[in-house]
């Protein structure tokens, strides 16, 4: 990741952390994301939760209406962060 990208990422994180309550954070996310993007990010969180609960990847894909590749990516991310 280049310096400019890191700067943008840090700015985004700082913007979100400036929210002082859940409603304010939801508003900030709503201002930044389309409804579809908000939904996709929410589904990614559900993927993590279901993987951690031991639900099979194919079942997660079917349940959430996402591709198996999306679930596999989530699984890889969890493994990387748990090592």
ABEGO torsion letter per residue (X at the ends): XBAAAAAAAAAAAAAAAABABAAAAAAAAAAABBAAAAAAAAAAAAAAAAAAAGBBAAAAAAAAGBBAAAAAAAAAAAAAAAX
